[in-house]
Amino acid sequence: MVGALTIVTDSLPGALAGAPYSATLQAVGGTPPYSWSIVSGGLPDGLSLDPATGVISGIPTQVGSFNFTVQVQDSVLATDTQALSLQVAPPGAPPAPPGMVALWPASPGIAAISWWPQSGVTYFRLQSALDPDFTFGVNTVDIPVSSLPEPGNFLTVGMPDQDMLAFYYRLAACNPAGCSPFVFAGGMAARRFPAGTTEHWSFVMGGYQFLGFASVWGQNQVSVEGKVSNFKFYEGIHGFGGLLMDACTGIAPGSACTRSWAHAGGYVSVSQDFPPLGEVGVAIRLS
């Protein structure tokens, strides 16, 4: 025997003005499918009710207490109603900028951006560009904290995959009151030499700067199994007066090595070599 159609949702979670919101109305009994509507009162501006799913969603733009009555109707026209109230709180102050932001190789072809966990953040704004001044090829995406792995301080990005292509990233912390200033996360650049090939010189280098030190890495992306390479790390631009700072040897395809040194700003570069053949390098700017 089918039970009577009944709305079981009797309260709603609060909302913050300017922040994404979603809540689902629930009903039991009757004969699905259900159709939802608001029969008196109304939702705050920016929110709407999906009649097919019962989901209230959107970004509220009004602050206050909003009283309304919802109705559910089933396929044989039985109905039930429920009075509800939704509280929309005002936004507070924007969060502080992310701290200890780093860009590092997570796996072959994938880099990670990480930062110190912080409270009072509802989403992060990630901006990428093809130049370090963020004037060319700029792309901005807002990433809800709820979509990030716990504790919400880690995300992954793809590495550049064309010869001399560079990606730069910066990050801001946001809540309904606004966003912090951007913090530079770091940059990456690829070499494929000869261009379009991966069986010879093929790598991505990247790095970030923190507390006066550069942390720079190179990832071997040669497609020939077992073809190890060496990396050399330069302050400045390799081949144009760059100063050799460190090196690592015997790096297998898909693996990376990282070196750090005191860095006052400007360019850093990494070269790949397969002795006795020569070096092929690329540079990024860290400030």
N, C-alpha and C positions, 0 to 999 in steps of 0.2 A: 504494500500500500504506500503510495506516494505521500510524504508529509506535506504540510502546508508550506507555501512559499514564505520564507522569513529572511529578512535582512539581519545578519549577525554582527555586522560592524556597528558598534555603538560609540566609537570615538576615533579621532584621527590624530596622527602625530603632528606636532607643531612644525611651522615652516619659518624660514628666514627670508626676508625681503631680498630679492636679487640672487637667491641661490636656487639651483634646480630642486624640484620637489616631485615626489611620486608616492601615491598611496592607492591601494586597491580595495574597493568595496567588495564585501563578501556576502553571499546569500546561499541558503540551503533549501531543499525541498522544491516543490513545484515541478514543472516540466521544462527543462532547458530547451533551447537557449534562452538566456535572459537579455532584457533590454533595460538600460539604466537611463534615468533622467532626473533633473532637478525640478521639483514642482512648486517650490516656494523659496524665497531668499535667493542668494547667489554666491558664487565663488569670488574671491578677490581677483582683480585684473591680473592677467597673465597665466591663470590656471584654467583648465577645461576638463570636462568629464567625457571620457570615451563611452558612448552608449553601448557598445558591444562588449567591452571588457570590464567596465566599471572602474577604470584607472583614472584617478585625478592626477594630472601632471602639468608641468610647465614651470615657469619662473615667476613667482608672485612679485608684483610691483607695489602693492599696497600694504600698509602696516595696520594691524588691528584685529578685532574679533569678528568673524563672519559666520552668521547663523543661516542655515538652509536646511531644506528637507529633500531627501532623495527618495526616488521611487524605483522599484524593480518590477518588471512585468515579464511573465514567462510566455511560452508559446501558446498556451490556452487562455491567455489574457488575465490570468490571476495576478494580483498585485500586492505589494506591501510597501510601507513607507517607514522612514526613520529620520528623526531630527538629528542633525549633527552640527558641530561647531569647529571651526578651524582658526587657530591662533597664528598670526603672522607677526614675528618679532622683528624689530628694526635691526639693521646690520650694525656691527661694532666697528673697530678700527681694522685697517688692512694688516695682514701678518707681516712679520719681519722677513727680510730676504732669506732665501735658503743659504745655509752655511756648509762649508767643507764640500763644495760641489766638485765632482770628479768625473772624468770621461775615460773609460778604460775598456780593453778588449774582453768581452764576455765569452765568446765562442767564435769559430771561424765565420767571418763575414758579419758578425753582430757585435756592436759595442753597447756598453751600459753607461748610463748617467746615474750617479748616486749622490746623496746629500744627507746631512744630519737630520734625523727625524724631528719634526716640530708640530706643535699643537696649534689650533685655531685656523687651520687651513682646510678649505673644502675642495679646492682644485689647484693644479699647477698649470702654468702657462709656459709651454715649450715653444721656443722660436728657433728656426733654423734658417741658414742663409748660405750662399755660395761664396761669400767674402767676409772677412773679419769685422768689417764695419756695418754689417747687416743692412746693406743697401741694394743687394742684387739677389734675386731668387728667394726672397723672404717668404717663409711659410710659418704660420702660427696655429697651434692647436691647444685647446684646453683639455686637461686630463683630470677627471674626478679622482680624488683620493681613494674613493671606494673601488676604483678599477685597478689600483696598484697592489702588488703583493705587500703583505704586512712586513714592516710597519709603515708602508706608504712612502718610502724614500728611495725607490729604485725603478728605473724604466729602461727599456732597450730600444736601440735605433739601428738602422742598417748602415753599413759602411759604404763609402763610395766605391764604385766598381768600374770606373773608366779612367784612362790615363790622365793624370794631372787634375782630376776632379777633386774638389775640396768641399767639405761640409763643416759649418761652424754652428755651435749651439749656445743658447743662453736660456736661463730658467727664472721664472718668477713664482712666488707663492701668493695665492689669492683666496679671498672669501667674499661674502656678499658686500662688504664695505669697499672692496677694491683689491688691487694687486700691489705687491711690493715692487721696488725697482728690480730690473733684470740683473742676474748674476751670470757672468760668463762661465760656461761649462767646459769649453775646450773646442778643439778642432781636429779634423782628420783629413788626410789626403792620400790618394792612390797613385801607384805607378804600374803601368802595364807596358813593358818595353821588349820588343817593338810594340807599338800601340795596337790594341786589339788582341794581343796574345796573352796567355797565362802560363806557358811552359818555360818561359825564360825569366826575366826579371818581373816579378809580380808580387806586390805587397801593399799593405796599407799602414801608414804611420799616423799616430795621433798623440795628443797630450793635453795637459791642463797645467795651470799655474796656481800654487797655493803657498802663502806665507813666504814669498820670495824664492820659491823653488819651482823648477819645471819638472814635471813627471812626464816622460816621453816614452812611447812604445812603438814597436814595429811588429806586424803580424805577417808571417810568410804565407802567401796565397798562391804559390806555384802549384800548378795542377799535376805535375809529375810526381808520382808517389815516391817518397823517400828522398826527394831532392832537397837536401838541407842547404841553408844559406847563412851568411853572416850579416849582421847589422852594425852600422857605425852611427853614432849619435853626435850631432854638431850643434854648438851654439852659433846661431847665424845660419847662413844658407850654404849648403854643401856645394863646392865648386866655385863659390863667389866670396871667398875669404872666411868661410865658416871655420870655427875652431873645434877640432875633434875633442869631445869630452869623454867618450866611453865607447865600448863595443861589446858585442856578444857573438858567439860562434855556435855553429851546429844547430840552427833553429829549424825544426822539421816543418813541413807544410801543415798549415792550420794552427801552428803554435806561435807564441809571441814572447818577446822579452821587453822589459821595462828598465829604464835608467833615469836617475834623478840628479839634478845639480842646481846650484844657486843660479838664479836667473833674474836679471834686472828688467826684462821685457824685450819685446821684439820677436824675431823669427827664431825657430828651432827647426832642425831638419834631420832626416834619417836617410841613410843609403843602404842598399842591399848589394852584396857582391857574392860571386861564386869564384873563388880563386882558381886559376890565375886570371880570370876575366875581371874587368873593371867594375867600378861602382856606378849605380844608377840611383839618384836620390830625388827627394821632394821635400818641400818645406811648408810649414804653417806658421801663422802669427799668433802668439799667445797673449797679446795685449794691444 
